[in-house]
Amino acid sequence: MKPIVIAITGLNAIDSPGPGVAVARAIRDGMDKPVRIIGLAYENLEPGIYMEGICDKTYQISYPAAGAEILFNHIKAIHEKEGLDLIIPNFDAELPNFMMLAKRLLALGIRTFMPDAAMFDARDKQHLYAFGKQHDFRVPRDMMLYQPAELVRAGEQFGYPLVVKGKYYEAVVAHTAEQAQKAYYKISAKWGLPIIIQEFIPGTEINIAALGDGEGNAISIIPMRKLYITDKGKAWAGITLEDETLVDLARRFIQATKWRGGFELEIMRNAAGELYIMEINPRFPAWIYLSAGAGQNQPATLVKMAMGEKVKPFTEYDAGKLFIRYAWDMIVDVSRFQQFTAYGQL
């Protein structure tokens, strides 16, 4: 039987990990058909390139800033060698290019299963508050900043602490004006403008990984509470929760947007039990392998849906399933690193 050939990005399994390694593991665990996984890497030291049992082959591709046309040429060249059936992008910043190319990729025989531009823009950090007002979701007040001098007005409006966010990644809780200014310069230098200032909501942080079919139906919803958080705010351990209010929130989001593909809701539950949507990530989170452990393998289910298989919505999952991330040292011969660096493939 010919394997399904799936290209996956996000192989940087570091202290702020991409989802690619977890997505690949889940697909290998959850498919009843043979698969061949092709890694798409941006840098030559992404650990997923060299990990055994993750990718069958890996190619280097251009950064998203290079634009959609260069990406298309790279994908086309890889497709001619590998015969790709499906691509699963796993970074926010690369999604606009892949969405722009979706029809051209399909013309080559390469499928995708991701949100369209309207869905993607609606949940963007810059539009999140308006989205919440439109669909009756609680969302913290926010402000877009293009000049550091505007921090004074933000501090007056929201008070301290407040949250300083990049347009793609990173968030810092600033307790003083000096901390806010430092975060502004650091994040804008890395991710550009605007910087988003968000009202600070104290409470318990909860994340929800979910999968929509593009027609308003929730196929899978897994809530998780972080048990250990790194200094970068990333979950290093977490546990699945049994809570119908969280499931209902994700279901209402899917109905409102007709979301197609995987996504993550970052939620804050305040002392009154109210749920605030802090952020909506338009792809699988790095902890998505927990969905497989809890009985709803979202990456494998996405592959089945993308390939035209009809799937039924999951109705049950295992609460109390724990994930604990860990680090270990791989030993890799320098010849493998040199091959990938020189030829852009391994």
N, C-alpha and C positions, 0 to 999 in steps of 0.2 A: 504493500500500500504506500502510495506517495505521501510523504509527510507534508503537513501544512507548514509553510515557511513564513515565519513571523519575525519582523524586524522590531527591535525595542531600543529605545534611548534611555538615558538616566542611569548609567552604570557606575556613577561615582559613589560607591559605598563607603563614605567617609563619615566624619562626625556630624555633618549636615547632609545626610544621604539622599540620593535620588531614589525613585521608586523602582528603577529598572531591574535590579537584582531580585527584589521581592516579587515583582511581576513575573519574571522568568521562572522562578522557583514554583510559584503558584500554578502557572500554566503547565509545567512539566508534571506536577502532582495531579492536576485535575482533568487532563485530557484523556479521552479513551481512544484517541487516534495518535499516530506518531507525529511529532513536531520537530522542526529544525528551527533553532532560534539564532537570528543574526543580530549581533550587537551593533549599535551605531554610537560611536564615542566621539566626544569633542576633544578630549585631551589624552595624551599617551600614558598617563598614570592612573586612569580610572580603574579601580580594582576589579570591577566586573569583567574587564577584558581578559584578565589572567586567571580568574577563579574557575576551578574545575567544575564541570556540570552545569554551568550557567549559559554560556553562549557557544554554539558550534563553530561560529566564525564571527569576527568583529572587523568592522571597517571604520575608518575615521571620516567624519563629515565636517562641513564648515559650521562655524558658529551662526546662530540665528541672525546676527547683525549683518551677515553677508547677503541676506535676502533670499527670497523664494526661488528665483531662477537658478542660482548656484546650487541650492539644495536639490532642486528638481534634477539637475544634471548629475549630481552625485547619486541620487536614488535610482535614476534611470540606469546608470552604469552598474550599480550593484545589482539591480533587477536583472540585467542581461546575463549576469554570472550566476545569480542565485534563484531566480524565478520567484520573487516575493509574492505571497498571497495577501499579507496583511502587515500594516505598520501600526504600532502603538506608541505614540509620543508620550513622554512622561514629565516634561518640563513646561511650566506656564509660558516661558518666553519663546518657546519654539512653536507653540500651537498656532499662532496666527499664520505662520508660513505654511504649516501643514493644512490648515483649513483652506487657505488660498489655493493650494494645489490638489485638493481632494478629488475634484472632477478629472483633472489631468492624470492623477495617479490611477483612478478607477479605469480610465481609458487604456492604461497599460496592463490592467488586470490586478492592480494592487488596491485592496480594500482598506478602509479606515472605519472606526466607529467612535466618533467624537462629536462634541457640540458644534453647532454652526456659529457663525460670527455674531448673530443676534443674541444667542444664549451666552456666548463668551463675554460679550460686552455688557450684558445686563448685570452679571455678577462681579464685574470688575470693581476693584477697591474704590475707584474714582466715582462709581455709580451706585455703590452698595446701599447707601442711606436712602436714596431715591427709590431703589428697588424694594427696600423694606417697607417704605411708606406705601408704595403701590400695592403690595401684596399682603400687607398686614403682618409683617415680621418685625420683631424687635431688633433694631440695629443701632449701635452707638452713633451719636452725632460725630461728624467728621468735618475736616477742612482741608482743601488742597493748597499747598504752599509752593511758590516758585521763587521766593526770596527769603533768605534767613531772617530778615527784619520782620517778616510776618509772624514769626514765632511769638512776638509780644502779644499780638491780638489773639492768637490761639491760646496762650496761657491765661489771658484775661477771660476768654469765653469758656474754657473747659476747666481751668484750675489745674493744680498738680496733685497727684501724678497724672500724666497723659501718655498716650502711646504714639511713637514716631515710627511710621512704616514706609518701606520702599514700595514702588509701584509694582514690582514683581515679587521680591522676597525681602525678608528681614523685618523685624519689629523690635523696638526697644522701649521699655517703660521708663520714662524720664520723670524723676521726682523733683527736679529743679530746672530753672531756665538754662543753667549752664549745661546740664546733662542733655537737655533737648537740643541745644545748639550743637553740641558735640555729635549727637546721633544724626542730626540733619546733614552735617558735612560728610560724615562717614558713609551714610547710606546713599546720599545723592551722588557721591563720587563713584560709587559702585554700580548703582542702578539708574541714575539719572533722575530727572524731574518729571512730574511733581512729587513732592513728599506729602504723604497723607498723615495728618494729625487726627487721632481718634480719641474720643472720650474714653477714659479708663473706667472699666466696669469690674469691681471686685467680685470674686466668687470662685466657683470650681470650674476648671477648664475641662471640657469634654470634646471629643472629636467623633465625627460620624463619617464612615466610608459608605458610599452608596453607588448603585448602578441603575440608570434609567434606560428605557428602551426607545426613547425619542418620540413616544406617543402619549406621554404623561403617566406611564405605569412604572412603579417602583419594582425592580426585579430583585434587588437585594439591599438591605440596610443593616449595618453593623455599628452600634455605638461603642465607644471605648473611652475610658478615663485614664489619663496619664498618671502613672505612679512614680516615675522618675523622669525629670526634665533636665536636659543639659543646659549649659550657660548660653547656648544659642536658641533655647526654647524648644528643642526637638525632643520628642518622646523617646526615651531609652528603655522604658518599660511601661506597659499598660495592660488593662484588663477589660474584657467585654462586659457590658452592662445590660441588665434586663430592665427596660424603662420604656413604656409605650409612648410617653410624651415625646421622647427623643425620636423614636421611630416615626411618629405622626408628623413631627416637624420636617424631617427629611422627605416624607411622602408628600407633604404639601408643597415643598420646594420643587419636587419633580413634576407635580401636577401643574404648578404655576409656570414653569419654564419649558415643559416637555423635554427635559434634559436627555441627551443621547450620550451614553458612555458613563465612565466612572467620574466621581468627584468626592471631595471631602468638605464637610461643614465643620468649621471651628466655632465652638459654642462656649459661652460663659453662662453658668447658672448662678444667679445672685442669691442673697440670703432669703429673699422672698420666694425663691423657686422659679423665677422668671427666666426664660431662655433668650439670650441675645446671640444673634449671628455676628461673630466677629470678623469672619473671613470665609470666602468660598473658593476653594482650590479646584480648578477645572480639570483635574486628572486624579489618578490614584495617589494616595499618600504613600510615604515610604514604609509605613507599617502594614501595608495591604496584605501581607502574608498571613496576618492574624485572621483575615476573613476566611482563608482556607482552613485554618485551625479551628475556627468556630462553626464550620459546616456550611458556609456560603462562599464558595471559591469565586470571588468576583472576577479576577483576570481570566480564568478559564471560561467562565460564563460569557464574558465579553467576546472572547474568541469565537465561541459557538454562535453567538448572535451575529457577529460580523460576517461569519461564513454562511449565514442564511438559515441556521437552525432555529426552530421555534423552542423557546425555553419558558418554563412556568416560573412565576415569581416564587422566591423562597418564602416560607411562612414561619420557619423556626431556625434558631441558632443557639449555640451553647453559650450561656452566660457564665462568667467566672473563668474564662480562658485567658491565660496570661501570656504576654510575649515579653521577652527580655533580650534586648540587643546586646551583642558583645563584639569585641575586636580581637583579632589574632593576626599574627605575622605570617604572611605567605612568603615562601622562598621561590623566587622566579629567576631562571637563568637570564643573564643580561642579553643573550642572543634573541630571546623572545621580545624583550623591550626594544632592541635595536631593529628587529624586523618590523615591528609596528610603527616605530618612529620613521624608518626609512621608506616603507612601502604603503603605510596607511592601512594595513590589514594584517590579521593574525588568525 
